[in-house]
């Protein structure tokens, strides 16, 4: 199967971990005062922090899977760089769904994840990418794009906006996604995973995890 088709599949909104279940914390951000005018800046901030860490983790997990190194060590490096328990729980929930999906579509992937008790989304995607022969830069680009479209799709439900405007936000973010991919594509060691936090997004994620009134799980 062509790598571009596989990337399209993994970015498909119908996946069980896609935007219909997640908002990339923008639901909590809007509940705490973020406006639609602020969304492009919110997307850029995520790409430079939370998403950068996830993309770097996925690239390193891919390398570990290809070389026989410990994927669990990569997962530990990601967790150490993700101080928010809510963000870790969200990612591991997505990882659990991806493991189930991989078990049905590509069961050969599962032994590569056996040592990790509860892998996050980035770790699972990295191991899946290794199995599917996806390169590190396309993998990182996938994670960046998926984060952007998750935010933008959620905004359409949370603060109804002209869809053409929202699509414009996605288009405008594509150069930032390319920069993210170029930044992490060469990473190979767990110690290389970027360590960039965003306390405001982390605080919103924690608040979202405690509320009983929400449209999205995270």
N, C-alpha and C positions, 0 to 999 in steps of 0.2 A: 504494500500500500504506500502511496506517495506521502512523504513527510508532511506536505502542506495539508493534505486531507486529514491526517491524524491530528494536526494542530487545530484544524477547524472543528474536529470532533471534540477535542478537549476544551475548546472555548465555547461549545454549544450551550445555549441558555437552558436547554432541557436536561442537562446533567443534574443529578441529585444534590450537587453542591453549588449550583449556579445561583444567579441573581434572584430567582424566585424564593430562595430561602435565606439569603444574606443581603445586607445593605452596606457592608464594609464600614459599619459604625455611623453611616450618615443619618440613619434614623434617629439615633441618640443626639447627634450633632444638631439636627433640625429641631428636635425637642428642646434643646438648650440654647436656641437662638440663631443658629446658622440659617442664612437666607439663600435663596436660589442664586443671588448675585455672588455669593461666596463659594459656590460649588467648585468652579474651576480652580480656585486657590486651594480648596480642600483636597481636590484630586492631586494637585502638584505636591502638596505636603505629604500625602500618603505615599506617593511614588518615591519621595526622597527619604522616607523613614520606614514605616511598617512594611511596605511592599518591597523596598530595597533589601531588607533583611530576608524576607521570604524568597525573593528571586535568587539571592546569593546562596541561601540554604539549598534550594532546589538544584542549582548548578553543582554545588559541592556534593550533594547526595547522589547526583547522577555520576559524578566522577568516582565516588566511593563504590557505587554499584558496579561500575565497569572494571575497577581495579581490584575488587575484593577487599577493600578497606571496610572499616566498621561504619555502617550507616547509623547505628545508635549514637556514636560519638558526634555525628553531624546533627542529629536530633537534639542532643544535649547542648550543643553550641547554639542552636536556634533558640531553645528554651531560655538559655542564659541571657540572650539578647532580646527577649520578649518579657519584660517585667510584669505586664498585666496578666493576671490569672484569667481574666475574661477573654482576652485575645488568644491565650494559649488554649483555653477550652474550646473556643470557636474553631480554631484551626484543627484541633484534634477531632472535633466532630466532623468537620469536612474530610479530614484524613480517613476517618472510619468509613464514611460513605464511599470515598474513592477506593479504599481497599476492597469493599464489597463489589464495587463496579469492576475493578481489575480482576477480581476472582472469577467473575462471570465472563469477561471478555478476553483476558490474558492471564490465566491462572499461573503461568510460568513466572509471573512477577512476584508472587506471594512469598516464596522462599527468601527472596532478597530483603523482605521486610520482617522476617520472623523474629529477629533479635530485638526489634523495637516494640515495646509493650503497647504504646499508644502513639503512633506517629502522627505528626501534623501534616497538613495539606502539602506543604512544600517538600517535605521528605518523601511522601508518597509519589508526588508528581516527578521528582527527580529520579526515583527508581523506575517508574513507568517509562520515563523518557529514555533511560538507558536501555531498557528492554526493546523499545520501539525504534531505537537508533535515531532519536531526535537530538540535534546538536545543542550545545549549551546556550548559544545566543537565541535561537528560536524558542527554547524553553523559557528563558528569562523574559523574552518578549511576550510570550503567552501569559505569564503570570502578571506582568504589568498591564497588558491589555484587559485581562479578565478583571483585574481590580478596578480599572477605569469604568468598564461597562457595567460592573456590578453597582458602583455608586450611581451612575447615571440612570440605570434602569430603576433603581430604588426611588430616586427623586421623582420620576414620573408618577409613582404611586403616592408618594408622601406629600409632594407639593406640586400638583399638576401644572405642567409647563408645556409650551409648544414643543413637540417632539423634534422639530427641526433644529431648535435651539440646543436641545440636549445632544442631538447627534453632532452638532457643531462643537460642543465641549469635547466629545470623544475625538473628533478629528484634530482639534487643537492640541490635545494631549499626546498625540502619536509621536511627535519628536521627543517628548520627555520619556516615553516608553522606549524609544530607540536608544536614548542616552542611558537609561537604566540597564538595558540589555548589554550595551557595550561596556558598562562599568563592571559588571559581575561575570561576564562570559568566560574570563580567563581564570576564575577562582578554582582551586582544587583542594585546599586543606580546610578543615573545620575552623581553624584559627583565622582564616581569611574571610569568614562570613562577616559582612558589615555589622557594626554595632551602633545603630542610629535609632534613638528613641524619639517619641513624640508624646510628651506627658499629657497634652490636652486630649488627643485621640484616645490614649490609654484611660484617662479619667472618664471620658464619654462611654467607652466600652464597659467599664466597671458599672457605671450608672445604668446602662442598658441591661446588663445582666441581672440587675435587681428589680427592674420594673416588671409589673404583671400585665401592662398594657402595651403591646407592641405588635407590629405586623411581621417583622423579621426576627429570626433567631439571634442574629448578631449583626 
